[in-house]
Amino acid sequence: MSTAPVVAPASALTSRTDESPDATVTDPALVKRAVKAAALGNAMEWFDFGVYSYIAVTLGKVFFPSGNPTAQLLSTFGAFAAAFLVRPLGGMVFGPLGDRVGRQKVLALTMIMMAAGTFAIGLIPSYATIGVGAPVLLLVARLVQGFSTGGEYAGASTFIAEYAPDKRRGFLGSWLEFGTLAGYIGGAGLVTLMTALLSADDLTSWGWRIPFLIAGPMGLIGLYLRMRLEETPAFAAEVAKAEKDRPKVPLREMVTGQWRALLLCVGLVLVFNVTDYMLLSYMPSYLTSELHYDETHGLLVVLGVMVLMMVVQPFAGALTDRVGRRPVIAAGCAGFLLLSVPALLLIREGSLLAVALGMGALGLLLVCFTAAMPSALPALFPTKVRYGSLSIGFNVSVSLFGGTTPLVVTALIGATGDMMMPAYYMMAAAVIGGFAVWRMAESAGRPLPGSAPSVAGRHAG
């Protein structure tokens, strides 16, 4: 990979405007293309990553044969969690690289690796065929996925944030998680369709491979979209400050020099991802394995919740531009603290209406985070270290708390027998997130740290 930064074309920005002598004017067409490509690429990645969660019960039978369904599920989620252990390593590699050579190149690279890792899972022989080699290969593929994902979210959110005008950053950033939800819906919809159409034997013997094999052509589409992207105005301006390549920012400076912002990032990402993975990744398996809910109906409920979230997402993003990121995130934290137990009690009641109401309430609360975080998190860091510092903070938090959520909650239920553990876990996360949002500064309508004010061009929609 070349180390020469890519500078945005002159049409992407200008040095002066009538509104502010030092403001950057964003080209509406380029902004729309950047948001679309980042969101669509993110949808491709999270289709790949999310499928693993939706088909976890079947994967347990294929790769971890045992007479104990709980042990199978624990083993499967253990492999799921292992990918998160290498995410900080991926963040430490891809984040500083994105600050050095540019956001676009690194986002293309993460797309290639993610698709390759997912495609490889679809080719792995079962435990019955090659024995212990099967779960070992599964683990290797998951580690490739986790390493590549270490540079994904921070890069995509940074890319959109640096392209967006200051007054529309919340709305435009919300489309990143719109893409994530679209990817989840694609994965959930496919697994639901397969579960409904295939017998249990067919699903276990060969059907489970289909979602993973689809990752190959999907990855090529995502790569094409990201290769057509141009660098962000903020990064181009940073490059223009130096005659040659910008000096490399030491990894230590990205951590010690940003320690307060990193702590806030960890706290915000903790509540965001614990609730996200609890609802979208763990709950389908919870409904099936713990509550003995019909597998197809359980997946359909989750699918409906995600559709609801997608509908609300852009409106909630626009709301963060009007009232601020802090009030919206704080509302989500308060909601999870107060409503997690009632929502889970509804879910445990078991009827389709009760499950839908409980899951729907949690989904609407989660939108407070999915709509605000893509614009709030990049604003914690200055341009020269934004990709690197955000990658480190985001992935450390996800690895320790978010990705381990299914494994930890499953283990806690097994150890205590208390089926309300998911609610208690979300409540604890909400307390930590609430403290973080209390300490963070408001960023809505303001320039990103280290960047000039950014305003929309005259033809922006």
TABELVEN-V464143 format. One record per residue. N is the residue number from 1. RES is the residue in one small letter. PSI is psi in radians with two decimals (none if undefined). BURIAL is 1 if it has 16 or more other C-alpha atoms within 10 Angstrom, else 0. Layout:
n: {N | N}
res: {RES | RES}
psi: {PSI | PSI}
burial: {BURIAL | BURIAL}
//
This chain:
n: {1 | 2 | 3 | 4 | 5 | 6 | 7 | 8 | 9 | 10 | 11 | 12 | 13 | 14 | 15 | 16 | 17 | 18 | 19 | 20 | 21 | 22 | 23 | 24 | 25 | 26 | 27 | 28 | 29 | 30 | 31 | 32 | 33 | 34 | 35 | 36 | 37 | 38 | 39 | 40 | 41 | 42 | 43 | 44 | 45 | 46 | 47 | 48 | 49 | 50 | 51 | 52 | 53 | 54 | 55 | 56 | 57 | 58 | 59 | 60 | 61 | 62 | 63 | 64 | 65 | 66 | 67 | 68 | 69 | 70 | 71 | 72 | 73 | 74 | 75 | 76 | 77 | 78 | 79 | 80 | 81 | 82 | 83 | 84 | 85 | 86 | 87 | 88 | 89 | 90 | 91 | 92 | 93 | 94 | 95 | 96 | 97 | 98 | 99 | 100 | 101 | 102 | 103 | 104 | 105 | 106 | 107 | 108 | 109 | 110 | 111 | 112 | 113 | 114 | 115 | 116 | 117 | 118 | 119 | 120 | 121 | 122 | 123 | 124 | 125 | 126 | 127 | 128 | 129 | 130 | 131 | 132 | 133 | 134 | 135 | 136 | 137 | 138 | 139 | 140 | 141 | 142 | 143 | 144 | 145 | 146 | 147 | 148 | 149 | 150 | 151 | 152 | 153 | 154 | 155 | 156 | 157 | 158 | 159 | 160 | 161 | 162 | 163 | 164 | 165 | 166 | 167 | 168 | 169 | 170 | 171 | 172 | 173 | 174 | 175 | 176 | 177 | 178 | 179 | 180 | 181 | 182 | 183 | 184 | 185 | 186 | 187 | 188 | 189 | 190 | 191 | 192 | 193 | 194 | 195 | 196 | 197 | 198 | 199 | 200 | 201 | 202 | 203 | 204 | 205 | 206 | 207 | 208 | 209 | 210 | 211 | 212 | 213 | 214 | 215 | 216 | 217 | 218 | 219 | 220 | 221 | 222 | 223 | 224 | 225 | 226 | 227 | 228 | 229 | 230 | 231 | 232 | 233 | 234 | 235 | 236 | 237 | 238 | 239 | 240 | 241 | 242 | 243 | 244 | 245 | 246 | 247 | 248 | 249 | 250 | 251 | 252 | 253 | 254 | 255 | 256 | 257 | 258 | 259 | 260 | 261 | 262 | 263 | 264 | 265 | 266 | 267 | 268 | 269 | 270 | 271 | 272 | 273 | 274 | 275 | 276 | 277 | 278 | 279 | 280 | 281 | 282 | 283 | 284 | 285 | 286 | 287 | 288 | 289 | 290 | 291 | 292 | 293 | 294 | 295 | 296 | 297 | 298 | 299 | 300 | 301 | 302 | 303 | 304 | 305 | 306 | 307 | 308 | 309 | 310 | 311 | 312 | 313 | 314 | 315 | 316 | 317 | 318 | 319 | 320 | 321 | 322 | 323 | 324 | 325 | 326 | 327 | 328 | 329 | 330 | 331 | 332 | 333 | 334 | 335 | 336 | 337 | 338 | 339 | 340 | 341 | 342 | 343 | 344 | 345 | 346 | 347 | 348 | 349 | 350 | 351 | 352 | 353 | 354 | 355 | 356 | 357 | 358 | 359 | 360 | 361 | 362 | 363 | 364 | 365 | 366 | 367 | 368 | 369 | 370 | 371 | 372 | 373 | 374 | 375 | 376 | 377 | 378 | 379 | 380 | 381 | 382 | 383 | 384 | 385 | 386 | 387 | 388 | 389 | 390 | 391 | 392 | 393 | 394 | 395 | 396 | 397 | 398 | 399 | 400 | 401 | 402 | 403 | 404 | 405 | 406 | 407 | 408 | 409 | 410 | 411 | 412 | 413 | 414 | 415 | 416 | 417 | 418 | 419 | 420 | 421 | 422 | 423 | 424 | 425 | 426 | 427 | 428 | 429 | 430 | 431 | 432 | 433 | 434 | 435 | 436 | 437 | 438 | 439 | 440 | 441 | 442 | 443 | 444 | 445 | 446 | 447 | 448 | 449 | 450 | 451 | 452 | 453 | 454 | 455 | 456 | 457 | 458 | 459 | 460 | 461}
res: {m | s | t | a | p | v | v | a | p | a | s | a | l | t | s | r | t | d | e | s | p | d | a | t | v | t | d | p | a | l | v | k | r | a | v | k | a | a | a | l | g | n | a | m | e | w | f | d | f | g | v | y | s | y | i | a | v | t | l | g | k | v | f | f | p | s | g | n | p | t | a | q | l | l | s | t | f | g | a | f | a | a | a | f | l | v | r | p | l | g | g | m | v | f | g | p | l | g | d | r | v | g | r | q | k | v | l | a | l | t | m | i | m | m | a | a | g | t | f | a | i | g | l | i | p | s | y | a | t | i | g | v | g | a | p | v | l | l | l | v | a | r | l | v | q | g | f | s | t | g | g | e | y | a | g | a | s | t | f | i | a | e | y | a | p | d | k | r | r | g | f | l | g | s | w | l | e | f | g | t | l | a | g | y | i | g | g | a | g | l | v | t | l | m | t | a | l | l | s | a | d | d | l | t | s | w | g | w | r | i | p | f | l | i | a | g | p | m | g | l | i | g | l | y | l | r | m | r | l | e | e | t | p | a | f | a | a | e | v | a | k | a | e | k | d | r | p | k | v | p | l | r | e | m | v | t | g | q | w | r | a | l | l | l | c | v | g | l | v | l | v | f | n | v | t | d | y | m | l | l | s | y | m | p | s | y | l | t | s | e | l | h | y | d | e | t | h | g | l | l | v | v | l | g | v | m | v | l | m | m | v | v | q | p | f | a | g | a | l | t | d | r | v | g | r | r | p | v | i | a | a | g | c | a | g | f | l | l | l | s | v | p | a | l | l | l | i | r | e | g | s | l | l | a | v | a | l | g | m | g | a | l | g | l | l | l | v | c | f | t | a | a | m | p | s | a | l | p | a | l | f | p | t | k | v | r | y | g | s | l | s | i | g | f | n | v | s | v | s | l | f | g | g | t | t | p | l | v | v | t | a | l | i | g | a | t | g | d | m | m | m | p | a | y | y | m | m | a | a | a | v | i | g | g | f | a | v | w | r | m | a | e | s | a | g | r | p | l | p | g | s | a | p | s | v | a | g | r | h | a | g}
psi: {2.33 | 2.59 | 0.11 | 2.20 | 2.64 | 2.14 | 2.38 | 2.55 | 2.81 | -0.49 | -0.30 | -0.45 | 2.78 | 2.82 | -0.35 | 2.64 | 2.93 | -0.50 | -0.66 | 2.24 | -0.38 | 0.21 | 2.63 | 2.29 | 2.12 | 2.43 | 2.06 | -0.68 | -0.72 | -0.66 | -0.82 | -0.73 | -0.70 | -0.79 | -0.78 | -0.79 | -0.73 | -0.76 | -0.74 | -0.69 | -0.68 | -0.65 | -0.71 | -0.81 | -0.75 | -0.28 | -0.86 | -0.86 | -0.65 | -0.52 | -0.64 | -0.70 | -0.75 | -0.44 | 0.42 | -0.69 | -0.77 | -0.72 | -0.61 | -0.68 | -0.59 | -0.75 | -0.33 | 1.14 | 2.31 | 2.74 | -0.09 | 1.91 | -0.61 | -0.70 | -0.67 | -0.81 | -0.69 | -0.73 | -0.73 | -0.80 | -0.41 | -0.76 | -0.62 | -0.80 | -0.52 | -0.60 | -0.52 | -0.32 | -0.49 | -0.07 | -0.74 | -0.63 | -0.75 | -0.72 | -0.66 | -0.41 | -0.95 | -0.60 | -1.03 | -0.58 | -0.67 | -0.57 | -0.31 | -0.90 | -0.20 | 2.69 | -0.70 | -0.78 | -0.72 | -0.68 | -0.61 | -0.70 | -0.75 | -0.58 | -0.77 | -0.86 | -0.72 | -0.81 | -0.69 | -0.76 | -0.72 | -0.75 | -0.67 | -0.61 | -0.68 | -0.24 | -0.13 | 2.27 | 2.77 | 2.97 | -0.63 | -0.41 | -0.84 | 0.13 | -2.41 | -0.31 | -0.49 | -0.96 | -0.49 | -0.79 | -0.65 | -0.76 | -0.74 | -0.80 | -0.70 | -0.61 | -0.65 | -0.77 | -0.85 | -0.72 | -0.78 | -0.66 | -0.33 | -0.42 | 0.06 | -1.10 | -0.79 | -0.69 | -0.78 | -0.74 | -0.66 | -0.73 | -0.86 | -0.75 | -0.67 | -0.33 | -0.51 | 2.50 | 2.62 | -0.69 | -0.09 | 0.23 | -0.63 | -0.81 | -0.84 | -0.67 | -0.53 | -0.38 | -0.32 | -0.83 | -0.41 | -0.75 | -0.69 | -0.80 | -0.67 | -0.69 | -0.75 | -0.76 | -0.70 | -0.78 | -0.80 | -0.72 | -0.72 | -0.78 | -0.71 | -0.76 | -0.75 | -0.72 | -0.64 | -0.60 | -0.50 | 2.60 | 2.84 | -0.66 | -0.75 | -0.68 | -0.68 | -0.60 | -0.72 | -0.42 | -0.57 | -0.37 | -0.46 | -0.87 | -0.61 | -0.66 | -0.46 | -0.36 | -0.49 | -1.12 | -0.57 | -0.66 | -0.64 | -0.67 | -0.83 | -0.67 | -0.74 | -0.77 | -0.73 | -0.51 | -0.38 | -0.09 | 2.68 | 2.80 | 2.75 | 2.62 | -0.68 | -0.75 | -0.69 | -0.71 | -0.63 | -0.70 | -0.68 | -0.28 | -0.35 | 2.62 | -0.57 | -2.84 | 2.47 | 2.52 | 2.51 | 2.27 | 2.12 | 2.53 | -0.62 | -0.67 | -0.56 | -0.38 | -1.09 | -0.55 | -0.21 | 0.52 | -0.67 | -0.82 | -0.61 | -0.72 | -0.74 | -0.72 | -0.80 | -0.77 | -0.74 | -0.75 | -0.55 | -0.93 | -0.62 | -0.85 | -0.55 | -0.83 | -0.64 | -0.95 | -0.51 | -0.80 | -0.84 | -0.45 | -0.74 | -0.68 | -0.64 | -0.75 | -0.60 | -0.79 | -0.65 | -0.92 | -0.59 | -0.67 | -0.03 | 0.67 | 2.58 | 2.24 | -0.79 | -0.78 | -0.66 | -0.78 | -0.64 | -0.66 | -0.81 | -0.70 | -0.76 | -0.69 | -0.73 | -0.65 | -0.75 | -0.77 | -0.70 | -0.70 | -0.71 | -0.47 | -0.96 | -0.62 | -0.70 | -0.64 | -0.77 | -0.60 | -0.65 | -0.47 | -0.50 | -0.82 | -0.22 | 2.78 | -0.69 | -0.83 | -0.65 | -0.79 | -0.71 | -0.67 | -0.68 | -0.75 | -0.79 | -0.70 | -0.78 | -0.58 | -0.69 | -0.50 | -0.07 | -0.80 | -0.87 | -0.67 | -0.75 | -0.59 | -0.68 | -0.80 | -0.73 | -0.32 | -0.57 | -0.45 | 2.72 | -0.72 | -0.78 | -0.76 | -0.76 | -0.71 | -0.79 | -0.81 | -0.67 | -0.71 | -0.77 | -0.65 | -0.73 | -0.63 | -0.68 | -0.54 | -0.51 | -0.57 | -0.79 | -0.51 | -0.55 | -0.59 | -0.68 | -0.44 | -0.50 | -0.73 | -0.82 | -0.47 | -0.08 | -0.33 | 2.61 | 2.82 | -0.74 | -0.38 | 0.21 | -0.90 | -0.80 | -0.88 | -0.74 | -0.68 | -0.76 | -0.92 | -0.79 | -0.84 | -0.54 | -0.79 | -0.78 | -0.72 | -0.74 | -0.58 | -0.77 | -1.07 | -0.40 | -0.08 | -0.89 | -0.75 | -0.83 | -0.79 | -0.69 | -0.77 | -0.70 | -0.72 | -0.73 | -0.62 | -0.61 | -0.40 | 0.11 | 1.94 | -0.05 | 0.08 | -0.69 | -0.69 | -0.79 | -0.65 | -0.75 | -0.63 | -0.74 | -0.73 | -0.67 | -0.64 | -0.80 | -0.76 | -0.66 | -0.69 | -0.70 | -0.77 | -0.49 | -0.61 | -0.24 | 2.71 | 2.64 | 2.39 | -0.09 | 2.32 | 0.10 | 2.71 | 2.67 | 2.53 | 2.29 | 0.02 | 2.72 | 2.79 | 2.55 | 2.21 | 2.69 | 2.54 | 2.95 | -0.49 | 0.26 | 2.47 | none}
burial: {0 | 0 | 0 | 0 | 1 | 1 | 1 | 1 | 0 | 0 | 0 | 1 | 1 | 0 | 0 | 0 | 0 | 0 | 0 | 0 | 0 | 0 | 1 | 1 | 1 | 1 | 1 | 1 | 0 | 1 | 1 | 1 | 0 | 1 | 1 | 1 | 1 | 1 | 1 | 1 | 1 | 1 | 1 | 1 | 1 | 1 | 1 | 1 | 1 | 1 | 1 | 1 | 1 | 1 | 1 | 1 | 1 | 1 | 1 | 1 | 1 | 1 | 1 | 1 | 1 | 0 | 0 | 0 | 0 | 1 | 1 | 1 | 1 | 1 | 1 | 1 | 1 | 1 | 1 | 1 | 1 | 1 | 1 | 1 | 1 | 1 | 1 | 1 | 1 | 1 | 1 | 1 | 1 | 1 | 1 | 1 | 1 | 1 | 1 | 1 | 1 | 1 | 1 | 1 | 1 | 1 | 1 | 1 | 1 | 1 | 1 | 1 | 1 | 1 | 1 | 1 | 1 | 1 | 1 | 1 | 1 | 1 | 0 | 1 | 1 | 1 | 1 | 0 | 0 | 0 | 0 | 0 | 0 | 1 | 1 | 0 | 1 | 1 | 1 | 1 | 1 | 1 | 1 | 1 | 1 | 1 | 1 | 1 | 1 | 1 | 1 | 1 | 1 | 1 | 1 | 1 | 1 | 1 | 1 | 1 | 1 | 1 | 1 | 1 | 1 | 1 | 1 | 1 | 1 | 1 | 1 | 1 | 1 | 1 | 1 | 1 | 1 | 1 | 1 | 1 | 1 | 1 | 1 | 1 | 1 | 1 | 1 | 1 | 1 | 1 | 1 | 1 | 0 | 1 | 1 | 0 | 0 | 0 | 0 | 0 | 0 | 0 | 1 | 1 | 0 | 0 | 1 | 1 | 1 | 1 | 1 | 1 | 1 | 1 | 1 | 1 | 0 | 1 | 1 | 0 | 0 | 1 | 1 | 0 | 1 | 1 | 0 | 0 | 1 | 1 | 1 | 1 | 1 | 1 | 1 | 1 | 1 | 1 | 1 | 0 | 0 | 0 | 0 | 0 | 0 | 1 | 0 | 0 | 0 | 0 | 1 | 0 | 0 | 1 | 1 | 0 | 0 | 1 | 0 | 0 | 1 | 1 | 1 | 1 | 1 | 1 | 1 | 1 | 1 | 1 | 1 | 1 | 1 | 1 | 1 | 1 | 1 | 1 | 1 | 1 | 1 | 1 | 1 | 1 | 1 | 1 | 1 | 1 | 1 | 1 | 0 | 0 | 1 | 0 | 1 | 1 | 1 | 1 | 1 | 1 | 1 | 1 | 1 | 1 | 1 | 1 | 1 | 0 | 1 | 1 | 0 | 1 | 1 | 1 | 0 | 1 | 1 | 1 | 1 | 1 | 1 | 0 | 0 | 1 | 1 | 1 | 1 | 1 | 1 | 1 | 0 | 1 | 1 | 1 | 1 | 1 | 1 | 0 | 1 | 1 | 1 | 0 | 1 | 1 | 1 | 1 | 1 | 1 | 0 | 0 | 0 | 0 | 0 | 1 | 1 | 1 | 1 | 1 | 1 | 1 | 1 | 1 | 1 | 1 | 1 | 1 | 1 | 1 | 1 | 1 | 1 | 1 | 1 | 1 | 1 | 1 | 1 | 1 | 1 | 1 | 1 | 0 | 1 | 1 | 1 | 1 | 1 | 1 | 1 | 1 | 1 | 1 | 1 | 1 | 1 | 1 | 1 | 1 | 1 | 1 | 1 | 1 | 1 | 1 | 1 | 1 | 1 | 1 | 1 | 1 | 1 | 1 | 0 | 0 | 0 | 0 | 0 | 0 | 1 | 1 | 1 | 1 | 1 | 1 | 1 | 1 | 1 | 0 | 1 | 1 | 1 | 1 | 1 | 1 | 0 | 1 | 1 | 0 | 0 | 1 | 0 | 1 | 1 | 1 | 1 | 1 | 1 | 1 | 1 | 0 | 1 | 1 | 1 | 1 | 1 | 1 | 1 | 0 | 0 | 0 | 0}
//
